[in-house]
Amino acid sequence: MMQFYFLSIILGIAAGLILINYSQKAEEKELQDPKKAQKLIGELSEKISENEILNNKTFRIVVGILALLTGIIKFFVVAKGGLLILGDFIPAVCGIAVGFTILLNFYLENTSIETNLPSVLQLIFVKNAYLLGLVSLAVSALHFLFPGALFL
C-alpha cells in the first residue's frame, strides 16, 4: 500500500532528525562545552536543534511509536511490486530500530528510576543514536528513490 510507503519515508526522516537532535543534546551535556560539541556533531545538528518541534516531548513520543508500528507493519505490507517480508526489509528494520531508540531515550530522559542497560543496548541505541539517525535519513531517501528495489 502506498500509504505505508509514504508513512515510512516521512517517519524515517522525522525519526532521523529527532535522533540527530537528541544526540547533540546528549553530547553537549557530556562535554559541557558547546563549542566542542558543535565541532564534533557539525552544522546540520545545529540547524536541527533550533527547531522547536523536534524538542517537543509529545512529538518525539508520537513519532517513536508510529515509527515502531510502521516498521512492524512494513514487513507485511510492501511497496507495489515488492516481495512479502523481503520487499521492504531494510526500511522495516530501520523503522523498528529508530522507533525503539526514540522510545528508549525518551524513557531514560524522563524516568526518575536509575536504569542500567546492558552494554550492547547502551552502545547501539543510546551512544550511537546519531548514527542511527543518519542511517534512517539515508534509508528513507533511498526507499523514496527506489521503491521497487529488493530489500529497500
C-alpha positions in Angstrom: 0.0 0.0 0.0 1.3 3.4 -0.9 0.1 4.9 2.3 2.5 2.9 4.4 5.2 3.5 1.8 4.9 7.3 2.3 4.4 7.0 6.0 7.6 5.0 6.4 9.5 7.6 4.4 8.1 10.6 6.4 8.6 8.9 9.8 12.1 7.7 8.8 13.1 11.3 8.1 11.4 12.7 11.2 12.9 10.0 13.4 16.3 10.5 11.9 16.2 14.2 12.7 15.0 13.6 16.2 17.9 11.2 16.9 20.4 13.6 15.5 18.9 16.3 17.7 18.9 14.0 20.7 22.5 13.1 20.2 23.6 16.7 20.0 21.8 17.4 23.3 23.4 14.4 25.0 26.8 15.3 23.6 26.6 18.9 24.9 25.7 17.7 28.4 28.5 15.2 28.4 31.2 17.6 27.1 30.0 20.7 29.0 31.5 22.7 26.2 29.0 23.7 23.4 31.7 24.8 21.0 33.5 21.4 21.3 30.2 19.6 20.9 29.3 21.7 17.9 32.6 20.8 16.2 32.0 17.1 16.8 28.5 17.0 15.5 28.6 19.6 12.8 26.4 22.3 11.3 23.5 20.0 10.5 22.8 19.3 14.1 23.0 23.0 15.0 20.3 23.8 12.4 18.1 20.9 13.6 18.4 21.8 17.3 16.9 25.2 16.6 13.7 23.5 15.5 11.2 23.6 18.4 9.1 20.8 17.0 12.0 18.2 17.4 12.4 19.2 21.0 8.7 18.7 21.8 8.2 15.6 24.0 4.8 14.8 22.6 6.0 14.9 19.0 9.0 12.7 19.9 6.9 10.0 21.6 4.3 10.0 18.8 7.0 9.7 16.1 8.7 6.9 18.1 5.5 4.9 18.5 4.4 5.4 14.9 7.9 4.6 13.5 8.0 1.4 15.5 4.4 0.3 14.5 5.0 1.3 10.8 8.3 -0.7 10.8 6.4 -3.8 12.1 3.6 -3.4 9.5 6.1 -2.8 6.7 7.1 -6.5 7.0 3.7 -7.5 5.7 2.7 -4.5 3.6 5.3 -3.8 0.9 5.6 -1.2 -1.8 4.0 -2.0 -5.2 5.8 -4.8 -6.9 7.8 -5.9 -3.9 8.1 -9.3 -2.2 6.4 -10.0 1.1 8.8 -9.5 4.1 11.9 -9.1 1.9 10.5 -6.3 -0.3 10.8 -3.6 2.4 13.2 -5.4 4.8 15.7 -2.6 5.4 13.1 0.2 5.8 11.1 -2.0 8.2 14.1 -2.9 10.3 15.2 0.7 10.3 11.8 1.9 11.4 11.7 -0.6 14.3 15.3 0.4 15.3 14.7 4.2 15.3 11.3 3.9 16.9 12.7 1.7 19.7 15.7 4.1 20.1 13.4 7.2 20.4 11.2 5.5 22.9 14.2 4.2 24.9 15.9 7.6 25.0 12.6 9.2 25.9 12.2 6.8 28.8 15.8 7.2 30.0 15.4 11.0 29.8 12.2 11.2 31.8 12.5 8.4 34.4 13.3 9.0 38.0 14.5 5.4 38.4 18.1 4.7 37.7 18.2 2.3 34.8 21.2 0.2 33.9 21.0 -1.1 30.4 23.1 -4.0 29.1 26.3 -2.6 27.5 25.2 -3.8 24.0 21.9 -1.9 24.2 23.7 1.2 25.6 26.2 1.2 22.8 23.8 0.6 19.9 20.7 2.6 21.0 22.0 5.3 23.2 25.6 6.2 22.3 25.1 5.7 18.6 21.7 7.3 18.3 23.3 9.9 15.9 24.5 7.2 13.5 21.0 5.5 13.6 19.6 8.9 12.7 21.9 9.3 9.8 21.1 5.7 8.6 17.4 6.4 8.9 17.7 9.5 6.7 19.7 7.6 4.1 17.4 4.6 4.1 14.4 6.9 3.8 15.9 8.7 0.8 16.9 5.5 -0.9 13.5 4.0 -0.3 11.9 7.1 -1.8 14.2 6.9 -4.9 14.0 3.1 -5.4 10.6 1.9 -4.2 10.6 -1.4 -6.0 14.1 -2.5 -5.1 14.6 -5.8 -3.3 15.3 -5.2 0.5 14.8 -1.4 0.0 
